[in-house]
Amino acid sequence: MTHTKIILVFVGLFVFHSTAIWGQSERAARYEPGDWITYGNFHYITGFAKGDNQFFIGTTHGVLRYDQLSREWKYPYTAGSGLSDSYVLNVQYVDSNQKLWVFTRGGVDVISLVTNRWEHIENTEHILRSDVRRVTVRNSGQDVYVVNGANRVYRINKFTHYVREIENLPSNIGSDTQAIPNPLPLYNLNGPWIIDRNTNRLEDDNFREYPFTSMVRDSRQQTWLGTWGAGFIRADATSKVGRVWRIGPISNAVGAMYKDGEQFWFGGAQSRYSGPPSIEGEPGISYWDMDRDEWHHWRQNEEYRINDATIYNIDGDEHSVWFGTERGLLHYSKEKSRWMNISNSSLGSHQVYEVLVQDTSVWVASRSGLYRVSNPTGGFTENISILKERMIGVYALARINNILYAGTDNGLVELDLATMEMKYYDRNGNYVPAEKFSEFRVYAIAAGKNNVYYANDFGLFELNLVSKSVQELPKIGIYARSIPRKIEVGPGGVWVAFDDGLGQYNPENREWEYFTREDGLASNLVYDIVPENEYIWIATHQGVTRFNPSNLNLR
């Protein structure tokens, strides 16, 4: 791709020219728009923009889009879908050519809402400082004006994208946004939210306050109020009845996911919390009701039954959701809307790495062994001995029909759930007696139709259950220098979560594909994978990415 850059030097000013077009890049040639969609912590609002029929919300993790005709939320714009950086400093809609301008910490990006193609205005990353929360943007005639954190003013031509520094912002330029009144009107808000008229801030039921950042009224007489940390308010300008929207998981680092139809649960990947919230979010658990477009959040330091919000795994059914945490097993009753710690028996507060729900039982892989817990009450816990008189850590579980496979400190074991007979595998796929069971630690497992994939310190392996043979998967090469965190069988083959990206193994040709942030991942640090029909949901350290591999045009 050829980039054009013209620099004209004047006394006291300079000019840049663009354009680097993302729509012609290698990534755009390989993927379709919407193949990579990321949901992050969209609770920190930096600006609003009114389109013809869409409303745009700039946040510290991308741009939210609301279709006012269909009354639906469209997928957000993030770095994975074309932005130079997901931290958005402000947004501006230009109706003359139906383009949305997005001001990010990586520079200025422009998308045509007609062609759905991105352009990046070259060298604008130098005019947008990374140490400020927001920038001021104005739209007038043929130009867009931006005032950065150092109060330097730049004029960008809407059509040529020439950038020029000027001395002052013209006084005759208006703004789509409004000054925030002090005090604000009395809005009737949903849930625990109120506006503290003394501080002119939004307040929750734990007396935490969130300052307002921006305000605008749309063509349908709806007032939008952005906050720093609590999302935004959308309220009727006449009746003053409004709703607080907190879109995205409470923690940007998502360690585990569980999806049951249109119910989606997320657990945080970090737990130690001190000080005020940051734009990366806070330790906690989030629930997304996709049918109603509603998000619910539970913070570790506010829901006392959540001992630790480092979540390793989540599973559930129509009655309950179970969480494996850094400090034991956590249960949520859907019917009672109540949390409960399962601290009975020897399970205690040991790390729980995986949970697997099967009818009236919950199988628990723990640092202290394998357990069976009653579902949905959690009232009975049984320790399933791997080796007599020895504590063997269990790290991963998978089930094929009535057979449970467990990855342990000593290797791979098989448990018949009907007879409770346990068998032990050696490295060649043969059964061995318990006294000879001493292989390598198995960190992750996934079950196929007639095979089991597992990972240990020496690589990835496939156990063929028909031939009872083991073969090592091909090495990935320069990628994936870490031990796999998760393995799942899904559309397109076997998917593997690494600390440095996402691997896809094709069993038919025994070849790997590898995906990173350059493709569209929110982060290269991948914690969890959930296949769903043609999609792959990927939990990362910077949000949750949904990938559609069916449109993949391989190089």
For each residue, the residues with C-beta under 8 A, 3 or more apart:
1: 20 21 24 25
2:
3: 20 122
4: 17 18 19
5: 16 17 122 123
6: 15 16 17
7: 14 15 16 17
8: 14 15
9: 14
10: 13 14 15
11:
12: 165 167
13: 10 164 165 166
14: 7 8 9 10 164 165
15: 6 7 8 10 162 163 164
16: 5 6 7 121 122 123 124 162 163
17: 4 5 6 7 122 160 161 162 163
18: 4 119 120 121 122 123 124 161
19: 4 119 120 121 122 161
20: 1 3 119 120 122
21: 1 24 25 117 118 119 120
22: 25 27 28 82 109 117 118 119 120
23: 28 115 117 118 119
24: 1 21 28 29
25: 1 21 22 28 29
26: 29 30
27: 22 30 31 518 519 520
28: 22 23 24 25 31 117 118
29: 24 25 26 553
30: 26 27 519 552 553 554 555
31: 27 28 35 36 519 520 551 552 553
32: 35 548 551
33: 81 116
34: 37 75 81 548
35: 31 32 520 547 548 551 552
36: 31 80 81 519 520 521 545 546 547
37: 34 75 76 78 80 81 545 546
38: 61 62 76 78 79 80 81 86 520 522 542 543 544 545 546
39: 42 76 247 248 249 543 544 545 546
40: 61 62 78 86 248 249 252 522 542 543 544
41: 44 60 61 248 249 250 251 252 279 280 281 543
42: 39 57 59 61 62 64 76 231 246 247 248
43: 59 227 229 230 231 246 247 248 250 281
44: 41 59 60 61 133 228 229 279
45: 48 57 58 59 213 214 226 227 228 231 232
46: 58 59 60 88 89 90 91 133 134 213 214 226
47: 57 58 88 89 90 91 92 134 137 177 213 214 226
48: 45 55 56 57 58 91 176 177 214 216 224 226
49: 55 56 58 91 92 93 100 176
50: 55 56 93 176 216 218 219
51: 54 55 56 93 95 98 100 113
52: 95 98
53: 67 68 69
54: 51 65 66 67 68 74 113
55: 48 49 50 51 65 66 68 218 224
56: 48 49 50 51 63 64 65 66 91 93 100
57: 42 45 47 48 63 64 65 66 91 224 226 232
58: 45 46 47 48 49 63 88 89 90 91 102 103
59: 42 43 44 45 46 62 63 64 88
60: 41 44 46 86 87 88 279
61: 38 40 41 42 44 78 86 87 248 252 279 542 543
62: 38 40 42 59 76 77 78 79 83 86 88
63: 56 57 58 59 76 77 78 83 88 91 100 102
64: 42 56 57 59 73 76 247
65: 54 55 56 57 73 74 75 76 77
66: 54 55 56 57 72 73 74
67: 53 54 70 71 72 73 74
68: 53 54 55 71 218 220
69: 53
70: 67
71: 67 68
72: 66 67 293
73: 64 65 66 67 247 293
74: 54 65 66 67
75: 34 37 65 81
76: 37 38 39 42 62 63 64 65 81
77: 62 63 65 81 82 83 102 111
78: 37 38 40 61 62 63 81 83 86 522 543
79: 38 62 82 83 84 85 86 106 517 522
80: 36 37 38 517 520 521 522 545
81: 33 34 36 37 38 75 76 77 78 520
82: 22 77 79 109 111 118
83: 62 63 77 78 79 86 88 102 104 106 109 118
84: 79 104 106 107 109 120 125
85: 79 88 104 105 106 107
86: 38 40 60 61 62 78 79 83 104 522 542
87: 60 61 104 105 106 130 279
88: 46 47 58 59 60 62 63 83 85 91 102 103 104
89: 46 47 58 103 104 105 128 132 133 134 135
90: 46 47 58 103 134 135 136 137 146
91: 46 47 48 49 56 57 58 63 88 100 101 102 103 137
92: 47 49 100 101 103 137 139 144 176
93: 49 50 51 56 99 100 101 139 176
94: 97 98 99 100 101 139 144 158
95: 51 52 98
96: 158
97: 94 112 158 159
98: 51 52 94 95 112 113 114
99: 93 94 110 111 112 113 158
100: 49 51 56 63 91 92 93 94 110 111 113
101: 91 92 93 94 108 109 110 137 144
102: 58 63 77 83 88 91 108 109 110 111
103: 58 88 89 90 91 92 108 128 135 137 146
104: 83 84 85 86 87 88 89 107 108 109 128
105: 85 87 89 125 128 130
106: 79 83 84 85 87 109 125
107: 84 85 104 120 121 122 123 124 125 128
108: 101 102 103 104 120 121 124 128 146 156
109: 22 82 83 84 101 102 104 106 118 119 120 121
110: 99 100 101 102 118 119 120 121 161
111: 77 82 99 100 102 116 117 118 119
112: 97 98 99 115 116 117 119
113: 51 54 98 99 100 116
114: 98
115: 23 112
116: 33 111 112 113
117: 21 22 23 28 111 112
118: 21 22 23 28 82 83 109 110 111
119: 18 19 20 21 22 23 109 110 111 112 161
120: 18 19 20 21 22 84 107 108 109 110 124
121: 16 18 19 107 108 109 110 124 156 161 163
122: 3 5 16 17 18 19 20 107
123: 5 16 18 107 126 127 163
124: 16 18 107 108 120 121 127 128 156 163
125: 84 105 106 107 128
126: 123
127: 123 124 146 148 152 154 163 165
128: 89 103 104 105 107 108 124 125 135 146 148
129: 132 148 149 150
130: 87 105
131: 149
132: 89 129 135 148 149
133: 44 46 89 213 228
134: 46 47 89 90 213 214
135: 89 90 103 128 132 146 147 148 149
136: 90 146 147 169
137: 47 90 91 92 101 103 144 145 146 147
138: 144 145 146 169 173 174 175
139: 92 93 94 144 145 173 176
140: 143 144 145 170 172 173 174
141:
142: 157 158 159
143: 140 155 156 157 158
144: 92 94 101 137 138 139 140 155 156 158
145: 137 138 139 140 153 154 155 156 169 170 173
146: 90 103 108 127 128 135 136 137 138 153 154 156
147: 135 136 137 151 152 153 154 169
148: 127 128 129 132 135 151 152 154
149: 129 131 132 135
150: 129
151: 147 148
152: 127 147 148 165
153: 145 146 147 165 166 167 168 169
154: 127 145 146 147 148 163 164 165 166
155: 143 144 145 163 164 165 166
156: 108 121 124 143 144 145 146 161 162 163 164
157: 142 143 160 161 162
158: 94 96 97 99 142 143 144 161
159: 97 142
160: 17 157
161: 17 18 19 110 119 121 156 157 158
162: 15 16 17 156 157
163: 15 16 17 121 123 124 127 154 155 156
164: 13 14 15 154 155 156
165: 12 13 14 127 152 153 154 155
166: 13 153 154 155 169
167: 12 153
168: 153 171
169: 136 138 145 147 153 166 173
170: 140 145 173
171: 168
172: 140
173: 138 139 140 145 169 170
174: 138 140
175: 138 178
176: 48 49 50 92 93 139 216
177: 47 48 214 215 216
178: 175 215 216 217
179: 215
180: 184 200 212 214 215 225
181: 184 185
182: 200
183: 195 197 200
184: 180 181 187 195 197 200 212 225
185: 181 240
186: 195 197 240
187: 184 195 233 235 240 241 242
188: 239 240 241 242
189: 193 194 195 233 235 242 243 244
190: 193 242 243 244
191: 205 244
192: 204 205
193: 189 190 202 203 204 230 244
194: 189 202 203
195: 183 184 186 187 189 200 201 202 203
196: 199 200 201 202 203 209
197: 183 184 186 200
198:
199: 196 203 209
200: 180 182 183 184 195 196 197 212
201: 195 196 209 210 211 212
202: 193 194 195 196 209 210 212 227 230 233 244
203: 193 194 195 196 199 207 208 209 210
204: 192 193 207 208 210 230
205: 191 192
206: 302
207: 203 204
208: 203 204
209: 196 199 201 202 203
210: 201 202 203 204 227 228 229 230
211: 201 227 228
212: 180 184 200 201 202 215 225 226 227 228
213: 45 46 47 133 134 226 227 228
214: 45 46 47 48 134 177 180 225 226
215: 177 178 179 180 212 223 224 225 226
216: 48 50 176 177 178 223 224
217: 178 221 222 223 224 237
218: 50 55 68 221 222 224
219: 50
220: 68
221: 217 218 236 237 238
222: 217 218 234 235 236 237
223: 215 216 217 233 234 235 236 237 242
224: 48 55 57 215 216 217 218 232 233 234
225: 180 184 212 214 215 232 233 235
226: 45 46 47 48 57 212 213 214 215 232
227: 43 45 202 210 211 212 213 230 231 232 233
228: 44 45 133 210 211 212 213
229: 43 44 210 277
230: 43 193 202 204 210 227 244 246
231: 42 43 45 227 244 245 246 247
232: 45 57 224 225 226 227 244 245
233: 187 189 202 223 224 225 227 242 243 244 245
234: 222 223 224 242 243 245
235: 187 189 222 223 225 240 241 242 243
236: 221 222 223 239 240 241 242
237: 217 221 222 223 240
238: 221
239: 188 236
240: 185 186 187 188 235 236 237
241: 187 188 235 236
242: 187 188 189 190 223 233 234 235 236
243: 189 190 233 234 235
244: 189 190 191 193 202 230 231 232 233
245: 231 232 233 234 295
246: 42 43 230 231 250 295 297
247: 39 42 43 64 73 231 295
248: 39 40 41 42 43 61 252 286 295 543
249: 39 40 41 252 254 266 268 281 286 288 297 543 544
250: 41 43 246 268 281 282 284 285 286 297 298 299
251: 41 254 266 268 269 270 280 281 282 283 284 286 309
252: 40 41 61 248 249 279 280 281 541 542 543
253: 268 269 270 280 281 527 540 541 542
254: 249 251 257 266 267 268 269 527 528 539 540 543 544
255: 267 268 269 270 310 311 312 527 528 539
256: 266 267 269 311 312 313 314 323 324 527 528 539
257: 254 264 265 266 267 314 528 530 537 539 544
258: 264 265 314 315 316 321 530
259: 263 264 265 530 532 537
260: 263 264 316 317 318
261:
262: 289 290 291
263: 259 260 287 288 289 290
264: 257 258 259 260 287 288 290
265: 257 258 259 285 286 287 288 314 316 321
266: 249 251 254 256 257 285 286 287 288 539 544
267: 254 255 256 257 285 309 311 312 314 323 325
268: 249 250 251 253 254 255 271 281 282 283 284 285 300 309 310 311
269: 251 253 254 255 256 310 311 527 539 541
270: 251 253 255 273 283 309 310
271: 268 283 300 308 309 310 326
272: 283
273: 270 282 283 300 301 309
274:
275:
276:
277: 229 281 282
278: 281
279: 41 44 60 61 87 252
280: 41 251 252 253
281: 41 43 249 250 251 252 253 268 277 278 284
282: 250 251 268 273 277 299 300 301
283: 251 268 270 271 272 273 299 300 301 309 310
284: 250 251 268 281 297 298 299 300 303 306 309
285: 250 265 266 267 268 297 298 306 309 311 323
286: 248 249 250 251 265 266 295 296 297 298
287: 263 264 265 266 295 296 297
288: 249 263 264 265 266 294 295
289: 262 263 292 293 294 295 296
290: 262 263 264 293
291: 262
292: 289
293: 72 73 289 290
294: 288 289
295: 245 246 247 248 286 287 288 289
296: 286 287 289
297: 246 249 250 284 285 286 287
298: 250 284 285 286 302 303 306 339
299: 250 282 283 284 302 303 306 309
300: 268 271 273 282 283 284 303 306 308 309
301: 273 282 283
302: 206 298 299
303: 284 298 299 300 306 339
304:
305: 330 339 340 341
306: 284 285 298 299 300 303 309 330 339
307: 325 327 328 330 341 349
308: 271 300 325 326 327 328
309: 251 267 268 270 271 273 283 284 285 299 300 306 325
310: 255 268 269 270 271 283 325 326
311: 255 256 267 268 269 285 314 323 324 325
312: 255 256 267 324 325 326 351 352 353 354
313: 256 323 324 352 353 354 355 528
314: 256 257 258 265 267 311 321 322 323 324 355
315: 258 321 322 355 356 357 362
316: 258 260 265 320 321 322 357
317: 260 320 357 375 376
318: 260 334
319: 333 334 335 375 376
320: 316 317 331 332 333 334 357 375 376
321: 258 265 314 315 316 331 332 334
322: 314 315 316 329 330 331 332 355 357 362 375
323: 256 267 285 311 313 314 329 330 331 332 352 355
324: 256 311 312 313 314 329 330 351 352 353 354 355 364 365 366
325: 267 307 308 309 310 311 312 328 329 330 351 352
326: 271 308 310 312 351
327: 307 308 349 351
328: 307 308 325 341 342 343 347 348 349 350 352
329: 322 323 324 325 341 342 347 352 355 362 364 373 378
330: 305 306 307 322 323 324 325 339 340 341 342
331: 320 321 322 323 339 340 341 342 376 378
332: 320 321 322 323 338 339 340
333: 319 320 336 337 338 340 376
334: 318 319 320 321 337
335: 319
336: 333
337: 333 334
338: 332 333
339: 298 303 305 306 330 331 332
340: 305 330 331 332 333 378
341: 305 307 328 329 330 331
342: 328 329 330 331 347 373 378 381
343: 328 347 348 349
344: 347 379 381
345: 348 371 381 382 383
346: 368 369 381 383
347: 328 329 342 343 344 350 352 364 366 368 371 373 381 383
348: 328 343 345 368
349: 307 327 328 343
350: 328 347 366 367 368
351: 312 324 325 326 327 366 367
352: 312 313 323 324 325 328 329 347 355 364 365 366 367
353: 312 313 324 365 366 367 394 395 396
354: 312 313 324 364 365 394 395 396 397
355: 313 314 315 322 323 324 329 352 362 363 364 365 397
356: 315 362 363 365 397 398 399 404
357: 315 316 317 320 322 361 362 363 375
358: 361 362 363 375 399 417
359: 375
360: 374 375
361: 357 358 372 373 374 375
362: 315 322 329 355 356 357 358 372 373 374 375 378
363: 355 356 357 358 370 371 372 397 399 404
364: 324 329 347 352 354 355 370 371 372 373
365: 324 352 353 354 355 356 370 394 395 396 397 406 407
366: 324 347 350 351 352 353 369 370 371 393 394
367: 350 351 352 353 393
368: 346 347 348 350 391 393
369: 346 366 383 384 385 386 391 392 393 394
370: 363 364 365 366 383 384 386 394 406 408 415
371: 345 347 363 364 366 381 382 383 384
372: 361 362 363 364 381 382 384
373: 329 342 347 361 362 364 378 380 381 382
374: 360 361 362 377 378 379 380 381
375: 317 319 320 322 357 358 359 360 361 362 378
376: 317 319 320 331 333
377: 374 380
378: 329 331 340 342 362 373 374 375 381
379: 344 374
380: 373 374 377
381: 342 344 345 346 347 371 372 373 374 378
382: 345 371 372 373
383: 345 346 347 369 370 371
384: 369 370 371 372 415 420 422
385: 369 388
386: 369 370 390 392 394 406 408 410 413 422
387: 390 392 410 434 437
388: 385 434
389:
390: 386 387
391: 368 369
392: 369 386 387 408 409 410
393: 366 367 368 369 408 409 441
394: 353 354 365 366 369 370 386 397 406 407 408 409
395: 353 354 365 407 408 441 442 443 444
396: 353 354 365 406 407 442 443 444 445 454
397: 354 355 356 363 365 394 404 405 406 407 445
398: 356 404 405 445 446 447 452
399: 356 358 363 403 404 405 417 447
400: 403 405 447 449 452 465
401:
402: 416 417 418
403: 399 400 414 415 416 417
404: 356 363 397 398 399 414 415 417
405: 397 398 399 400 412 413 414 415 445 447 452 454
406: 365 370 386 394 396 397 412 413 414 415 445
407: 365 394 395 396 397 411 412 441 442 443 444 445 454
408: 370 386 392 393 394 395 411 412 413 441 442
409: 392 393 394 441
410: 386 387 392 424 437 438 439 441
411: 407 408 424 425 426 427 437 438 439 440 441 442 456
412: 405 406 407 408 424 425 439 442 445 452 454 463
413: 386 405 406 408 422 423 424 425 437
414: 403 404 405 406 422 423 424 425
415: 370 384 403 404 405 406 420 421 422 423
416: 402 403 419 420 421 422 423
417: 358 399 402 403 404 420
418: 402
419: 416
420: 384 415 416 417
421: 415 416
422: 384 386 413 414 415 416 434
423: 413 414 415 416 431
424: 410 411 412 413 414 431 432 433 434 436 437
425: 411 412 413 414 429 430 431 432 439 463
426: 411 429 430 431 432 436 437 439
427: 411 439 440 470
428: 469 470
429: 425 426 463 464 467 468 469 470
430: 425 426 468
431: 423 424 425 426 468
432: 424 425 426 436 437
433: 424 436 437
434: 387 388 422 424 437
435:
436: 424 426 432 433
437: 387 410 411 413 424 426 432 433 434
438: 410 411
439: 410 411 412 425 426 427 442 456
440: 411 427 456 457 458
441: 393 395 407 408 409 410 411 456 457
442: 395 396 407 408 411 412 439 445 454 455 456
443: 395 396 407 455 456 483 484 485
444: 395 396 407 454 455 484 485 486 487 496
445: 396 397 398 405 406 407 412 442 452 453 454 455 487
446: 398 452 453 454 487 488 489 494
447: 398 399 400 405 451 452 453 489
448: 451 452 453 489 494
449: 400
450: 464 465 466
451: 447 448 462 463 464 465
452: 398 400 405 412 445 446 447 448 462 463 465
453: 445 446 447 448 460 461 462 463 473 487 489 494
454: 396 405 407 412 442 444 445 446 460 461 463 487
455: 442 443 444 445 459 460 461 483 484 487 496
456: 411 439 440 441 442 443 459 461
457: 440 441 483
458: 440
459: 455 456 472 473 475
460: 453 454 455 472 473 484 487 496 505
461: 453 454 455 456 470 471 472 473
462: 451 452 453 470 471 472 473 507
463: 412 425 429 451 452 453 454 468 469 470
464: 429 450 451 467 468 469 470 471
465: 400 450 451 452 468
466: 450
467: 429 464
468: 429 430 431 463 464 465
469: 428 429 463 464
470: 427 428 429 461 462 463 464
471: 461 462 464
472: 459 460 461 462
473: 453 459 460 461 462 505 510
474: 510 511 512
475: 459
476: 479 480 503 512 514
477: 512
478:
479: 476 498 500 501 503 514
480: 476 484 496 498 500 501 503 514
481: 499 500
482: 485 498 499 500
483: 443 455 457
484: 443 444 455 460 480 487 496 497 498 503
485: 443 444 482 497 498 499 526 527 528
486: 444 496 497 526 527 528 529
487: 444 445 446 453 454 455 460 484 494 495 496 497 529
488: 446 494 495 529 530 531
489: 446 447 448 453 493 494 495 531
490: 493 494 495 529 531 536
491: 531 533 534 535 536 549 550
492: 495 504 506 536 549 550 552
493: 489 490 504 505 506 507 508
494: 446 448 453 487 488 489 490 504 505 507
495: 487 488 489 490 492 502 503 504 505 529 531 536
496: 444 455 460 480 484 486 487 502 503 504 505 529
497: 484 485 486 487 502 526 527 528 529 538
498: 479 480 482 484 485 501 502 503 526
499: 481 482 485 524 525 526
500: 479 480 481 482 516 524 525
501: 479 480 498 514 515 516 521 524 526
502: 495 496 497 498 514 515 516 521 526 529 538 547
503: 476 479 480 484 495 496 498 512 513 514 515
504: 492 493 494 495 496 512 513 514 515 549
505: 460 473 493 494 495 496 510 511 512
506: 492 493 509 510 511 512 513
507: 462 493 494 510
508: 493
509: 506
510: 473 474 505 506 507
511: 474 505 506
512: 474 476 477 503 504 505 506
513: 503 504 506 552 554
514: 476 479 480 501 502 503 504
515: 501 502 503 504 519 520 521 547
516: 500 501 502 519 521 524
517: 79 80 520 521 522 523 524
518: 27
519: 27 30 31 36 515 516
520: 27 31 35 36 38 80 81 515 517 545 547
521: 36 80 501 502 515 516 517 524 526 538 540 545
522: 38 40 78 79 80 86 517 538 540 541 542 543 544 545
523: 517 526 540 541 542 543
524: 499 500 501 516 517 521 540
525: 499 500 540 541 542
526: 485 486 497 498 499 501 502 521 523 529 538 539 540
527: 253 254 255 256 269 485 486 497 539 540 541
528: 254 255 256 257 313 485 486 497 538 539
529: 486 487 488 490 495 496 497 502 526 536 537 538 539
530: 257 258 259 488 536 537 539
531: 488 489 490 491 495 535 536 537
532: 259 535 536 537
533: 491
534: 491 548 549 550
535: 491 531 532 546 547 548
536: 490 491 492 495 529 530 531 532 546 547 548 549
537: 257 259 529 530 531 532 544 545 546 547
538: 497 502 521 522 526 528 529 544 545 546 547
539: 254 255 256 257 266 269 526 527 528 529 530 544
540: 253 254 521 522 523 524 525 526 527 543 544 545
541: 252 253 269 522 523 525 527
542: 38 40 61 86 252 253 522 523 525
543: 38 39 40 41 61 78 248 249 252 254 522 523 540
544: 38 39 40 249 254 257 266 522 537 538 539 540
545: 36 37 38 39 80 520 521 522 537 538 540
546: 36 37 38 39 535 536 537 538
547: 35 36 502 515 520 535 536 537 538
548: 32 34 35 534 535 536 551
549: 491 492 504 534 536 552
550: 491 492 534
551: 31 32 35 548
552: 30 31 35 492 513 549
553: 29 30 31
554: 30 513
555: 30
